[in-house]
């Protein structure tokens, strides 16, 4: 099978590239390296069935050329950071909405068999009831979430208008090896970097805000189950553990896993505007439809991540942008 993975040099995209290249599929990894990192896929360059391309999903002509004979598209490329979306809302919209529309339109023109779109739990905003199923209102309070809602609903419109096979995956807070640990990174990776550097985790507000975390291996398995499902999945699907953890609890667990409990305590700063207060997944649809359930609990995933970070995590990003 020939597949395009947009955002393929990023955190989750690179894990998908790993899996499918090693299984013998032909993989095109497209990334503009805004968030992606060459280190994530450099080891794949020796495989003849792997092609790395620097490019942008906003480039319609480029997509026209590379999607012509593709069987499936994993569409993960996005401006993924809430805080950046406050600073650059137009960029966020252009990448997340217009870039997605480009992917969908070219997939329609070339009769691509399946598009798998990486939506996000951030489309829901703070939980109005819990756990949150796919019928939960879409109430994202920030430009990033709003852009993902627009792209999510564009996918649904193409399903309804053109009969396309587009899977909308709403994954809850993925973490694991290769997640960015500085700037607009993931909280677990940022906390780990600080603690192993002898610095305290910084919590915005009192740390009572909660999230539902999914280890990256479970996320990859979710994508694979969706790709191999025999019928179109014409509704969004949540993927999460169904368990919530506060940011304060996450900080304290990381301090413990890094063996720094006697030396470091979290510090608190002013809350961030528009921050989602509570996220908890109801993944019943994923279980019933695909047989998906997380195989990693939080402690197992965090231990594995901290060990990986001790071994590999302190290299600086290769900037080729």
Backbone bond lengths (Angstrom), bond angles and torsions (degrees), N, CA, C in turn:
res aa  C-N    CA-C-N  psi(-1)  N-CA   C-N-CA  omega(-1)  CA-C   N-CA-C  phi
1 X - - - 1.455 - - 1.526 109.88 -
2 X 1.320 116.67 144.51 1.459 120.72 177.06 1.517 108.83 -107.39
3 X 1.329 116.21 129.62 1.453 120.14 -175.54 1.515 111.56 -134.59
4 X 1.317 114.44 148.73 1.454 122.70 172.56 1.518 107.56 -108.32
5 X 1.344 116.16 130.05 1.459 121.36 175.48 1.522 106.59 -117.41
6 X 1.328 117.06 105.43 1.461 119.98 177.20 1.524 108.25 -81.16
7 X 1.332 115.54 143.65 1.461 118.60 -171.03 1.511 111.79 68.37
8 X 1.337 115.96 28.15 1.463 120.98 -171.01 1.506 115.21 -71.97
9 X 1.340 118.16 -16.11 1.464 120.32 175.89 1.518 112.01 -94.50
10 X 1.321 116.68 6.15 1.456 121.33 178.11 1.511 112.21 -85.20
11 X 1.301 115.14 -170.80 1.465 123.14 -175.11 1.530 111.57 -58.13
12 X 1.305 118.10 -66.97 1.465 120.79 -176.77 1.527 110.86 -76.05
13 X 1.331 116.83 -39.62 1.460 119.99 -178.56 1.513 113.29 -57.69
14 X 1.328 116.63 -37.87 1.467 118.95 -179.53 1.516 111.92 -68.41
15 X 1.327 117.67 -33.07 1.465 120.35 175.47 1.526 110.84 -66.61
16 X 1.334 117.12 -36.84 1.463 120.01 175.08 1.529 110.64 -66.30
17 X 1.329 116.69 -41.93 1.470 119.55 176.34 1.526 110.43 -57.58
18 X 1.326 116.75 -46.46 1.469 121.14 177.96 1.525 111.30 -52.03
19 X 1.318 114.49 -52.78 1.460 120.22 -173.84 1.526 111.17 -60.96
20 X 1.328 117.24 -49.85 1.452 119.45 -170.17 1.522 112.77 -80.93
21 X 1.315 118.41 -29.81 1.462 119.98 173.31 1.518 109.83 -63.48
22 X 1.316 116.42 -46.06 1.469 120.11 -177.84 1.526 111.96 -69.41
23 X 1.317 117.59 -22.06 1.464 121.01 175.23 1.525 112.26 -83.19
24 X 1.332 116.95 -5.54 1.457 120.46 175.61 1.512 115.93 97.25
25 X 1.332 118.03 3.60 1.456 120.01 176.87 1.531 110.29 -74.03
26 X 1.314 116.49 156.35 1.455 121.24 172.61 1.530 108.18 -85.28
27 X 1.313 116.34 120.72 1.462 121.64 -173.00 1.520 109.96 -120.87
28 X 1.338 115.53 124.88 1.467 121.72 168.68 1.528 107.23 -101.67
29 X 1.308 116.11 119.92 1.458 122.40 178.29 1.521 107.82 -101.51
30 X 1.321 117.06 111.40 1.466 122.10 179.74 1.519 109.50 -107.77
31 X 1.332 116.56 127.75 1.463 120.18 -178.98 1.523 109.16 -153.99
32 X 1.329 117.18 140.70 1.463 119.73 174.92 1.529 111.96 -93.32
33 X 1.323 117.11 -1.40 1.458 125.25 176.15 1.532 112.65 63.16
34 X 1.332 115.85 27.43 1.455 119.78 168.53 1.528 109.52 -71.30
35 X 1.329 115.69 -44.03 1.461 121.92 175.63 1.526 111.81 -114.01
36 X 1.316 116.58 -26.61 1.461 120.69 -176.74 1.517 112.38 -69.02
37 X 1.316 115.03 163.22 1.466 121.98 -175.57 1.524 108.18 -139.05
38 X 1.323 116.41 127.33 1.455 120.68 -179.65 1.523 112.30 -56.72
39 X 1.326 117.43 -33.10 1.470 119.98 179.86 1.519 112.40 -57.65
40 X 1.317 116.72 -28.87 1.464 120.27 -176.84 1.521 113.42 -68.34
41 X 1.335 116.89 -25.44 1.469 120.09 -175.38 1.521 113.11 -127.91
42 X 1.321 117.83 1.17 1.465 120.68 -175.72 1.523 111.95 -57.18
43 X 1.330 117.14 -35.80 1.463 121.23 -178.56 1.527 112.42 -68.20
44 X 1.344 117.41 -14.52 1.460 120.78 -179.10 1.528 113.11 -89.94
45 X 1.315 117.20 -8.63 1.462 120.33 -174.89 1.528 112.90 -64.11
46 X 1.319 117.62 -20.95 1.472 120.59 -179.90 1.524 112.29 -79.82
47 X 1.328 118.06 -9.69 1.462 121.09 -179.22 1.525 109.43 -86.75
48 X 1.312 116.70 129.35 1.461 121.54 -178.47 1.531 111.83 -68.34
49 X 1.321 117.60 -22.62 1.459 120.97 -179.58 1.526 112.56 -90.87
50 X 1.330 117.11 12.59 1.463 122.09 178.10 1.523 109.88 -120.02
51 X 1.328 116.22 127.01 1.455 121.36 177.61 1.529 108.65 -124.41
52 X 1.331 116.06 122.21 1.457 122.47 177.23 1.517 109.13 -99.29
53 X 1.347 115.62 127.09 1.455 120.38 178.87 1.514 109.37 -128.51
54 X 1.330 115.95 130.56 1.453 119.56 170.74 1.518 107.62 -86.41
55 X 1.317 116.23 120.78 1.458 120.50 -178.33 1.512 110.15 -173.61
56 X 1.321 115.18 173.08 1.459 121.96 -170.57 1.520 109.78 -126.02
57 X 1.318 116.50 138.95 1.467 120.06 179.67 1.521 112.19 -69.58
58 X 1.318 118.11 -9.38 1.469 120.63 173.87 1.525 111.89 -80.80
59 X 1.317 117.48 -7.37 1.465 122.95 -179.56 1.531 108.90 -92.16
60 X 1.328 116.19 93.77 1.464 121.71 -174.91 1.520 111.49 -61.38
61 X 1.323 117.02 -42.56 1.466 120.35 -177.64 1.526 111.40 -64.57
62 X 1.329 116.90 -39.98 1.465 120.19 176.81 1.520 110.64 -61.23
63 X 1.316 116.42 -46.14 1.462 119.82 179.96 1.522 111.07 -62.76
64 X 1.318 116.84 -38.34 1.470 120.32 177.37 1.524 110.77 -55.75
65 X 1.319 117.22 -41.53 1.467 120.81 -177.18 1.526 111.89 -72.01
66 X 1.328 117.15 -44.82 1.468 118.29 -170.93 1.520 113.44 -85.66
67 X 1.329 118.74 -16.02 1.466 120.84 -178.04 1.521 113.14 -95.76
68 X 1.315 117.37 2.86 1.473 120.20 -170.21 1.526 113.17 -59.07
69 X 1.321 118.77 -41.87 1.463 120.25 -176.58 1.533 112.15 -121.98
70 X 1.318 116.04 29.34 1.465 121.65 179.11 1.531 109.81 -82.99
71 X 1.325 116.17 143.68 1.464 121.08 178.51 1.528 112.44 -89.71
72 X 1.335 116.56 -40.76 1.463 120.87 -176.85 1.520 109.18 -142.57
73 X 1.327 115.70 144.30 1.464 121.90 177.21 1.527 108.45 -117.37
74 X 1.322 115.95 125.06 1.464 121.84 166.75 1.530 105.84 -96.43
75 X 1.304 116.87 109.91 1.463 120.01 -174.30 1.531 110.08 -101.88
76 X 1.345 114.74 95.35 1.462 121.31 -179.92 1.523 112.82 -110.82
77 X 1.324 118.45 -12.99 1.463 120.74 -176.70 1.529 109.91 -62.04
78 X 1.333 115.59 131.03 1.465 120.53 -179.08 1.520 109.59 -169.56
79 X 1.323 115.03 160.53 1.466 120.82 162.20 1.517 104.42 -85.64
80 X 1.341 117.24 108.15 1.462 121.33 -162.81 1.522 114.20 -102.46
81 X 1.330 118.83 3.86 1.461 119.47 -168.88 1.525 112.47 -111.32
82 X 1.333 113.79 126.92 1.455 120.94 -177.87 1.523 111.10 -59.54
83 X 1.320 117.69 -49.52 1.461 119.92 -175.12 1.525 111.51 -64.08
84 X 1.303 117.13 -40.15 1.465 119.55 177.88 1.518 111.06 -62.78
85 X 1.329 116.85 -31.97 1.463 119.65 -178.72 1.524 112.30 -66.09
86 X 1.326 117.70 -25.99 1.470 120.17 174.21 1.526 110.40 -70.55
87 X 1.308 116.28 -35.40 1.463 121.61 -177.33 1.522 111.34 -81.49
88 X 1.322 116.62 -38.03 1.463 121.78 -176.35 1.534 110.62 -130.61
89 X 1.330 117.31 67.12 1.467 119.11 -178.85 1.530 113.32 -64.55
90 X 1.341 117.11 -34.69 1.460 119.28 -179.69 1.528 111.31 -66.97
91 X 1.338 116.52 -43.59 1.459 120.55 176.29 1.520 110.38 -60.09
92 X 1.314 116.26 -43.68 1.464 121.12 179.72 1.515 111.01 -59.07
93 X 1.333 116.39 -44.75 1.465 120.45 179.20 1.522 111.04 -65.80
94 X 1.322 116.56 -45.22 1.463 119.98 -176.66 1.532 111.67 -60.18
95 X 1.327 115.99 -45.25 1.467 119.54 -178.79 1.523 110.96 -71.35
96 X 1.314 116.30 -50.39 1.462 120.10 -169.44 1.515 113.66 -77.05
97 X 1.323 117.32 -34.48 1.463 120.15 -177.63 1.531 110.67 -97.73
98 X 1.317 116.55 -58.01 1.462 118.82 -176.88 1.530 111.49 -67.48
99 X 1.332 116.92 -37.28 1.459 119.72 176.31 1.519 111.83 -62.43
100 X 1.327 116.14 -42.03 1.471 120.22 177.90 1.522 110.85 -65.52
101 X 1.318 116.80 -40.68 1.461 119.23 178.71 1.531 110.78 -62.16
102 X 1.321 117.08 -37.07 1.473 120.18 174.98 1.522 111.16 -59.44
103 X 1.322 115.97 -47.84 1.473 120.53 179.58 1.532 110.46 -58.11
104 X 1.319 116.55 -46.58 1.461 120.46 -176.43 1.521 111.51 -66.11
105 X 1.331 116.07 -42.23 1.467 118.70 -177.18 1.519 111.56 -67.13
106 X 1.325 116.90 -41.88 1.468 119.06 179.80 1.527 110.15 -70.78
107 X 1.318 117.31 -35.32 1.468 119.66 174.40 1.518 110.79 -61.17
108 X 1.324 116.71 -38.07 1.464 120.79 176.64 1.531 110.84 -65.67
109 X 1.311 116.44 -45.90 1.470 120.11 -177.29 1.523 112.14 -65.26
110 X 1.336 116.79 -33.07 1.468 120.97 -176.55 1.533 112.50 -99.77
111 X 1.323 117.88 7.10 1.470 121.94 177.94 1.532 111.98 53.75
112 X 1.305 116.21 44.54 1.467 120.07 176.95 1.524 109.34 -67.01
113 X 1.313 115.27 137.10 1.464 120.22 -169.72 1.522 112.81 -63.80
114 X 1.327 117.78 -43.66 1.463 119.99 -175.98 1.520 110.07 -151.32
115 X 1.324 116.05 135.10 1.455 123.24 170.03 1.522 107.88 -111.42
116 X 1.321 116.14 128.77 1.468 121.22 178.82 1.526 106.73 -112.65
117 X 1.314 115.50 111.97 1.464 121.56 -172.02 1.525 111.15 -102.03
118 X 1.330 115.50 128.70 1.467 121.47 178.00 1.519 109.29 -84.94
119 X 1.323 115.64 90.68 1.458 120.59 169.52 1.533 106.86 -78.89
120 X 1.309 118.90 -156.19 1.461 121.30 -175.08 1.514 110.77 -161.52
121 X 1.313 115.92 154.14 1.463 120.41 173.90 1.519 112.02 -65.58
122 X 1.340 117.54 -18.71 1.465 120.33 -179.49 1.526 112.78 -64.25
123 X 1.333 118.25 -15.54 1.468 119.38 177.57 1.523 111.68 -64.94
124 X 1.320 117.34 -23.17 1.455 120.59 -175.35 1.518 113.96 -79.14
125 X 1.348 117.77 -25.27 1.455 119.26 -168.63 1.514 109.90 70.18
126 X 1.336 116.50 -165.66 1.464 120.53 -179.29 1.519 111.02 -67.74
127 X 1.314 115.36 144.87 1.456 122.17 -175.47 1.528 112.07 -60.08
128 X 1.331 116.38 124.47 1.460 121.75 171.07 1.512 110.91 -89.41
129 X 1.306 117.01 -24.30 1.462 124.13 170.40 1.511 106.38 -151.40
130 X 1.314 116.17 160.88 1.462 117.85 -176.31 1.527 109.72 -145.13
131 X 1.341 115.02 148.70 1.464 126.34 -4.84 1.529 111.55 -66.89
132 X 1.336 115.87 162.55 1.464 122.46 -172.82 1.528 109.43 -93.79
133 X 1.330 117.07 115.89 1.456 119.89 175.59 1.526 109.73 -92.26
134 X 1.324 116.18 -176.82 1.460 120.66 -174.63 1.522 112.91 -71.18
135 X 1.339 117.76 -11.65 1.464 120.96 177.90 1.524 112.75 -89.94
136 X 1.322 116.49 -1.72 1.461 119.76 177.78 1.527 109.54 -58.40
137 X 1.332 118.40 138.45 1.472 119.71 178.37 1.528 112.11 -55.18
138 X 1.316 115.95 148.92 1.465 122.32 178.21 1.530 107.54 -93.68
139 X 1.326 115.70 99.78 1.463 121.97 -170.67 1.519 112.40 -126.46
140 X 1.311 118.42 38.66 1.470 120.66 -178.70 1.530 110.45 -57.07
141 X 1.359 117.97 132.90 1.460 120.53 -174.94 1.520 114.63 -97.47
142 X 1.341 118.81 14.94 1.452 120.54 -175.36 1.535 109.47 -142.52
143 X 1.334 117.80 161.66 1.473 120.07 -177.67 1.526 113.99 -58.92
144 X 1.341 117.58 -35.62 1.462 118.86 177.70 1.527 110.47 -59.78
145 X 1.316 116.39 -53.21 1.458 119.87 -178.76 1.511 112.51 -60.82
146 X 1.331 116.32 -39.16 1.467 119.89 178.69 1.525 111.00 -63.35
147 X 1.328 116.78 -39.15 1.474 119.62 178.99 1.519 110.94 -66.82
148 X 1.324 117.03 -36.33 1.462 120.02 178.68 1.533 111.52 -71.88
149 X 1.336 116.79 -33.59 1.464 119.51 173.01 1.526 109.86 -60.99
150 X 1.333 116.45 -46.62 1.462 120.39 -178.68 1.526 111.23 -60.38
151 X 1.336 116.70 -43.87 1.465 120.17 179.60 1.528 111.27 -68.38
152 X 1.313 116.68 -41.08 1.464 123.03 176.87 1.529 109.82 -56.17
153 X 1.332 115.78 -48.03 1.468 120.23 -177.95 1.531 111.50 -73.20
154 X 1.336 117.79 -27.50 1.464 119.95 173.49 1.527 110.05 -64.00
155 X 1.328 116.10 -41.35 1.469 119.54 175.23 1.522 110.71 -58.38
156 X 1.317 116.25 -46.33 1.465 120.19 -179.65 1.533 110.66 -62.27
157 X 1.343 116.84 -38.37 1.464 120.16 178.84 1.524 111.33 -63.86
158 X 1.339 117.62 -39.88 1.465 120.55 178.71 1.530 110.88 -68.38
159 X 1.331 116.92 -33.09 1.469 119.43 174.45 1.529 109.88 -62.06
160 X 1.328 115.94 -48.02 1.462 120.60 -175.33 1.526 112.00 -73.40
161 X 1.333 117.19 -41.41 1.459 120.23 -173.52 1.523 112.86 -77.97
162 X 1.336 116.53 -35.77 1.467 119.83 -170.62 1.524 113.99 -121.18
163 X 1.321 117.10 2.07 1.459 120.00 178.03 1.509 113.47 66.78
164 X 1.330 117.32 28.04 1.463 120.52 -177.76 1.519 111.83 -79.50
165 X 1.315 115.30 157.87 1.462 123.43 177.29 1.526 107.43 -96.16
166 X 1.328 115.29 97.13 1.464 121.68 -177.75 1.524 107.71 -129.66
167 X 1.320 116.04 119.70 1.463 121.52 178.06 1.525 108.62 -96.15
168 X 1.328 116.95 127.62 1.456 123.10 -179.14 1.521 107.96 -106.15
169 X 1.322 116.34 108.73 1.461 122.02 -174.71 1.528 110.09 -104.82
170 X 1.323 116.06 120.31 1.463 121.48 178.24 1.528 108.22 -106.87
171 X 1.319 114.62 93.50 1.461 120.74 -179.05 1.522 110.38 -91.04
172 X 1.320 115.53 142.18 1.455 121.86 -178.54 1.527 109.66 -98.46
173 X 1.326 116.77 118.13 1.470 126.40 166.96 1.532 114.43 36.89
174 X 1.317 115.44 76.71 1.462 121.11 179.75 1.528 109.73 -77.95
175 X 1.327 116.56 141.82 1.458 121.01 174.86 1.514 108.93 -142.66
176 X 1.342 115.83 162.11 1.455 120.50 177.48 1.510 111.90 148.07
177 X 1.329 117.65 -174.22 1.457 122.35 -179.98 1.526 112.14 -53.76
178 X 1.347 114.53 140.95 1.463 126.17 178.73 1.522 113.56 83.99
179 X 1.322 118.59 -3.96 1.457 117.90 177.46 1.525 109.82 -68.41
180 X 1.310 115.75 138.16 1.455 122.16 -177.15 1.530 110.57 -61.58
181 X 1.329 116.37 138.50 1.470 120.79 -171.93 1.522 113.78 -118.07
182 X 1.315 118.59 6.75 1.455 121.88 176.51 1.519 108.62 -136.09
183 X 1.319 116.26 162.58 1.456 120.24 177.66 1.512 111.01 61.15
184 X 1.341 115.78 -124.32 1.457 121.42 -179.18 1.529 109.17 -87.28
185 X 1.305 116.81 63.27 1.458 121.06 -178.04 1.511 112.24 -103.49
186 X 1.344 115.35 -174.82 1.451 121.06 177.42 1.515 110.61 -84.27
187 X 1.326 115.57 147.75 1.465 119.27 -173.75 1.526 112.16 -62.11
188 X 1.329 118.08 -38.29 1.463 120.05 -178.05 1.528 110.36 -67.51
189 X 1.321 116.98 -42.30 1.465 119.35 179.54 1.529 111.16 -69.99
190 X 1.320 117.27 -38.17 1.463 119.97 178.36 1.524 110.59 -65.36
191 X 1.331 116.87 -45.78 1.467 120.17 177.79 1.529 110.64 -59.79
192 X 1.328 116.84 -43.17 1.465 120.45 -178.19 1.524 111.06 -62.49
193 X 1.317 115.93 -44.15 1.467 119.50 178.63 1.529 110.68 -59.17
194 X 1.316 116.46 -45.41 1.464 119.72 -177.64 1.526 111.04 -65.84
195 X 1.322 116.49 -46.03 1.466 119.34 -175.75 1.525 111.03 -65.23
196 X 1.329 117.57 -44.96 1.455 119.83 179.29 1.529 112.09 -68.85
197 X 1.334 116.57 -16.54 1.469 120.66 174.53 1.526 111.70 -91.82
198 X 1.337 116.70 3.62 1.453 120.66 178.86 1.513 114.40 84.19
199 X 1.353 117.28 17.47 1.459 122.19 -177.99 1.528 110.34 -113.28
200 X 1.329 118.32 150.72 1.469 120.06 -179.36 1.516 112.18 -78.15
201 X 1.329 118.47 147.74 1.466 120.79 170.98 1.528 109.64 -63.47
202 X 1.328 116.91 142.77 1.457 122.27 178.27 1.519 108.53 -103.30
203 X 1.323 116.82 121.52 1.456 122.48 -179.40 1.523 109.36 -107.98
204 X 1.324 115.82 134.26 1.455 120.76 176.56 1.521 108.88 -88.70
205 X 1.333 115.95 116.72 1.453 120.19 -174.43 1.512 110.82 80.29
206 X 1.333 115.56 -153.17 1.467 119.23 -175.15 1.527 113.36 -85.59
207 X 1.333 117.59 -4.18 1.465 121.05 178.86 1.506 114.29 80.55
208 X 1.329 116.95 11.28 1.469 119.53 -178.31 1.528 112.82 -81.60
209 X 1.334 117.86 -12.64 1.464 120.58 178.20 1.534 109.17 -61.02
210 X 1.315 116.28 141.22 1.463 120.51 -173.48 1.523 111.35 -117.12
211 X 1.340 113.96 154.88 1.454 122.11 176.82 1.523 109.34 -138.80
212 X 1.321 114.62 162.82 1.463 123.23 177.54 1.527 105.94 -116.10
213 X 1.334 116.86 113.89 1.460 121.21 -170.34 1.521 112.18 -101.92
214 X 1.336 114.81 143.66 1.461 123.42 179.86 1.522 108.50 -127.34
215 X 1.334 116.71 123.84 1.466 119.76 178.50 1.528 109.34 -70.46
216 X 1.327 116.29 148.26 1.457 120.85 -171.29 1.533 112.53 -61.31
217 X 1.327 118.45 -33.83 1.474 119.47 178.24 1.523 111.44 -62.69
218 X 1.330 116.70 -36.81 1.461 120.32 176.46 1.526 110.91 -68.92
219 X 1.328 116.88 -35.19 1.463 120.51 177.02 1.527 110.91 -65.26
220 X 1.319 117.21 -43.51 1.466 120.94 179.20 1.522 110.14 -62.43
221 X 1.317 116.66 -40.90 1.471 120.26 178.41 1.527 110.19 -63.70
222 X 1.330 117.36 -36.48 1.464 120.68 176.98 1.527 110.90 -62.99
223 X 1.334 116.75 -46.17 1.462 120.01 177.82 1.525 110.97 -60.11
224 X 1.314 117.01 -41.20 1.458 120.20 -177.38 1.528 111.15 -67.49
225 X 1.319 117.35 -39.81 1.455 120.28 177.41 1.524 111.05 -63.19
226 X 1.322 116.29 -39.84 1.466 120.07 178.13 1.524 110.36 -66.01
227 X 1.331 117.34 -44.00 1.462 119.87 -179.40 1.521 111.42 -60.19
228 X 1.312 116.68 -39.10 1.463 120.89 -174.52 1.523 113.96 -91.34
229 X 1.313 118.00 0.26 1.464 119.96 179.73 1.531 109.03 -66.15
230 X 1.315 115.73 139.51 1.465 120.55 -168.79 1.524 113.98 -75.65
231 X 1.312 118.14 -21.78 1.456 121.81 -176.67 1.528 110.65 -121.56
232 X 1.332 118.01 159.78 1.465 119.53 174.09 1.539 111.03 -60.21
233 X 1.312 116.13 142.43 1.465 121.55 175.12 1.524 106.18 -107.95
234 X 1.300 117.26 96.65 1.457 121.09 -168.46 1.520 114.26 -94.16
235 X 1.322 116.59 18.08 1.454 121.68 175.98 1.525 108.83 -133.93
236 X 1.335 117.68 153.11 1.476 119.57 175.39 1.525 111.23 -61.47
237 X 1.334 115.84 151.75 1.463 121.92 179.06 1.530 109.05 -132.67
238 X 1.333 115.86 127.17 1.465 122.24 175.27 1.527 110.67 -82.20
239 X 1.331 115.28 145.72 1.463 121.70 172.32 1.524 107.93 -135.32
240 X 1.329 115.98 112.73 1.455 121.26 179.11 1.513 110.12 -165.08
241 X 1.306 116.47 174.72 1.463 120.99 -174.50 1.521 113.04 -82.57
242 X 1.339 116.82 -22.69 1.451 119.85 -172.88 1.514 113.18 79.12
243 X 1.333 117.00 9.76 1.466 121.92 179.56 1.518 108.55 -123.98
244 X 1.319 115.80 135.71 1.457 119.70 -178.95 1.522 110.36 -106.22
245 X 1.315 114.63 144.36 1.459 121.99 175.57 1.516 108.24 -131.62
246 X 1.324 116.72 138.32 1.453 119.77 177.10 1.524 110.08 -75.47
247 X 1.311 115.93 156.06 1.463 120.83 177.36 1.531 110.26 -63.25
248 X 1.324 117.13 -34.94 1.473 120.03 176.55 1.517 110.70 -63.71
249 X 1.330 116.91 -42.24 1.469 120.18 177.92 1.524 110.73 -63.26
250 X 1.332 116.79 -41.67 1.466 120.40 177.33 1.522 110.38 -58.78
251 X 1.327 116.84 -46.48 1.467 120.54 -179.54 1.522 111.27 -59.27
252 X 1.317 116.08 -45.21 1.468 119.48 -178.38 1.521 112.00 -67.82
253 X 1.315 117.65 -36.75 1.465 119.97 177.28 1.528 111.05 -64.93
254 X 1.313 116.43 -42.77 1.461 119.21 179.30 1.521 110.45 -63.45
255 X 1.316 117.09 -41.95 1.471 120.29 176.59 1.522 110.23 -56.88
256 X 1.337 116.51 -42.25 1.463 120.29 178.85 1.521 112.60 -67.41
257 X 1.338 117.41 -45.85 1.462 120.56 -179.34 1.524 112.29 -65.36
258 X 1.326 116.28 -24.45 1.468 120.64 177.87 1.534 112.10 -90.89
259 X 1.342 116.18 4.74 1.471 121.83 178.57 1.526 111.88 59.75
260 X 1.338 115.32 42.80 1.463 120.15 -178.55 1.528 112.33 -121.74
261 X 1.339 117.13 18.43 1.464 120.13 -174.10 1.528 113.08 -61.70
262 X 1.316 118.25 -29.04 1.468 120.95 -178.71 1.518 112.47 -85.11
263 X 1.337 116.86 -8.54 1.459 119.34 -170.94 1.523 114.35 -116.21
264 X 1.325 117.80 -27.74 1.463 121.12 -167.84 1.524 110.52 -130.73
265 X 1.320 115.60 140.00 1.457 122.92 171.69 1.526 108.26 -130.38
266 X 1.340 118.00 147.40 1.469 119.35 177.85 1.528 111.01 -62.15
267 X 1.331 115.68 152.20 1.454 120.51 171.99 1.523 108.74 -118.37
268 X 1.338 115.61 154.03 1.459 121.54 -174.09 1.519 110.49 -115.28
269 X 1.329 115.86 140.28 1.460 122.03 175.07 1.529 108.08 -128.14
270 X 1.318 116.37 -177.50 1.460 120.55 -177.05 1.531 111.53 -60.73
271 X 1.337 117.98 144.16 1.474 120.33 177.43 1.524 111.51 -61.30
272 X 1.339 115.62 154.43 1.457 121.49 175.11 1.524 110.00 -87.37
273 X 1.317 116.30 143.38 1.461 119.42 178.64 1.526 109.63 -68.86
274 X 1.326 114.65 143.53 1.458 120.01 173.13 1.518 115.55 69.31
275 X 1.338 117.97 13.97 1.467 118.20 -176.72 1.526 110.57 -75.03
276 X 1.318 114.70 135.04 1.458 120.80 175.83 1.527 108.77 -64.27
277 X 1.327 116.62 133.28 1.468 120.80 -174.39 1.515 113.41 -89.62
278 X 1.341 116.25 -31.07 1.465 117.45 -173.05 1.521 109.97 -153.22
279 X 1.338 116.27 130.95 1.458 122.62 175.99 1.528 108.98 -136.87
280 X 1.322 117.15 125.67 1.470 122.57 176.14 1.523 107.52 -144.25
281 X 1.317 116.46 124.53 1.467 120.79 -174.19 1.514 112.45 -85.53
282 X 1.323 114.25 141.78 1.462 121.99 161.28 1.522 106.02 -105.84
283 X 1.322 116.55 107.79 1.466 121.87 -176.68 1.525 111.84 -104.22
284 X 1.313 116.40 28.60 1.463 120.68 -178.73 1.525 111.37 -58.84
285 X 1.334 116.56 -41.77 1.475 119.39 -179.68 1.524 111.08 -61.53
286 X 1.333 116.81 -42.14 1.469 120.42 179.25 1.523 111.02 -63.08
287 X 1.313 116.53 -39.06 1.465 120.28 179.59 1.522 111.14 -68.69
288 X 1.332 116.50 -47.44 1.460 120.28 -176.55 1.527 112.30 -69.67
289 X 1.317 116.90 -37.78 1.453 121.04 -175.42 1.519 112.66 -82.45
290 X 1.333 115.88 -42.15 1.461 121.29 -169.20 1.526 113.96 -117.27
291 X 1.329 116.91 -10.07 1.456 119.23 -174.66 1.518 113.13 73.74
292 X 1.341 117.04 18.82 1.471 120.89 -177.24 1.517 111.54 -85.34
293 X 1.299 114.93 129.54 1.454 122.99 168.26 1.528 107.14 -142.58
294 X 1.338 117.99 146.94 1.470 118.84 179.65 1.521 111.26 -64.87
295 X 1.321 115.92 137.79 1.464 121.23 177.41 1.526 111.82 -98.72
296 X 1.316 116.25 -13.51 1.467 121.30 178.10 1.522 109.30 -105.25
297 X 1.341 116.89 125.30 1.455 117.74 166.24 1.527 108.06 -84.11
298 X 1.328 115.39 173.28 1.459 119.01 -171.56 1.527 112.18 -63.20
299 X 1.310 116.80 -43.71 1.469 119.14 -177.24 1.524 111.46 -65.02
300 X 1.332 116.88 -42.38 1.468 119.72 178.65 1.526 110.41 -61.39
301 X 1.320 117.03 -46.08 1.442 120.42 -179.54 1.517 112.82 -63.93
302 X 1.324 116.47 -42.03 1.461 119.70 -178.91 1.521 111.75 -68.56
303 X 1.330 116.94 -39.89 1.471 119.04 176.98 1.528 110.64 -60.66
304 X 1.327 115.62 -44.40 1.462 119.98 -179.15 1.526 110.33 -64.13
305 X 1.332 115.73 -40.78 1.462 118.76 179.78 1.527 111.62 -66.29
306 X 1.317 117.66 -45.25 1.468 120.30 -179.35 1.526 110.38 -60.84
307 X 1.341 116.76 -40.50 1.463 119.09 178.55 1.521 110.98 -64.85
308 X 1.331 116.58 -42.49 1.465 119.41 176.27 1.527 109.91 -60.23
309 X 1.305 116.62 -42.80 1.459 119.63 -175.89 1.531 111.08 -66.17
310 X 1.317 116.65 -38.05 1.471 119.29 176.67 1.529 110.62 -58.36
311 X 1.328 116.26 -36.93 1.460 120.82 -175.34 1.530 113.52 -83.98
312 X 1.342 116.34 -35.96 1.466 118.84 -167.44 1.528 115.03 -131.78
313 X 1.287 118.43 -7.32 1.457 119.67 -163.12 1.499 118.40 -84.19
314 X 1.325 119.36 -5.02 1.452 118.92 -171.91 1.526 114.15 -100.18
315 X 1.327 117.22 3.82 1.464 118.71 173.15 1.528 109.35 -68.50
316 X 1.310 116.12 146.59 1.469 119.67 176.16 1.521 109.58 -83.67
317 X 1.305 114.99 151.91 1.465 121.17 179.18 1.533 110.40 -60.52
318 X 1.326 115.66 140.40 1.464 121.48 173.01 1.526 107.89 -82.65
319 X 1.312 117.25 113.92 1.459 121.70 -176.35 1.528 109.83 -91.02
320 X 1.319 116.37 106.95 1.471 119.72 177.30 1.527 110.53 -117.17
321 X 1.339 115.22 8.00 1.452 118.69 -177.39 1.502 112.83 -73.52
